[in-house]
Amino acid sequence: MQIKSQSNSFFNQVDQTNNKLNQQLASGKKVNSAADDAAALQIINRLTSQQEGYNQSIRNAYDGISYSQTTDSALSGVNDAVSRIRELSIQAGSGALTDSDRQALQDEVSQLQSQITDTFENTTFGGQALFDGNQTSFQVGPDANTTQGFTASDGSFANPILSVDISTQAGAQTAIDAADQVSEALNTQRTQLGAFENTLNSTIRGLGTQRDNIAESQSRIQDTDYASAVAEQTANDILSQASIALRGQANQSASSVLGLL
């Protein structure tokens, strides 16, 4: 009876090992539960959390790039309007034009001024006003306070061009100076946006590298070594066959003992 008990115990151990190996091969993970390796599972969960943090940070950084591109696109439209106002101002400065001609030019300028005002007042990103003078920050790291932000102008730098009137030659000269002033401010703002976007792109590359390094570390701890697992499974199959044979002998021995009794 003791032989039978021992054979059953051996068979159960072999069967448990076989089930564990099958699970590792099927899932691709050598650690599937705390029973497999409690310490390793804890490390794996921590590394998984870090990867998720890096992934979200990368998405946030891409949001920052979208913010920058949206802002720059709006400023590009303003720049086009300012350039057109400057062109019209130069035209209005010609002595060959009549007052009626200059008034017609001013009518177009007024429309362009309304377009600029509308851009600064109504352009939004994610439902929030872009040109309110407040900083927009993006969490670009898995740890607290790892943020990058940009403060878009409130659009007040465009005020000189919003008040020009080119219906007179003197007004046209003033408008040319105002257009140059606003254009310079626009270029400064767009250059800063470009630098902000480049910084975010660099941040994304860094975050991606750190995330990949963590993923590799997690893989070494978690993933199944198929060559080793298959070799172990082959050896375990041999033990399984041996345990079955041993179990059969134990049953025969038990039957013989019962027969004698």
Order of alpha helices (4+ residues) and beta strands (2+ residues): alpha-alpha-alpha-beta-beta-beta-beta-alpha-alpha-alpha
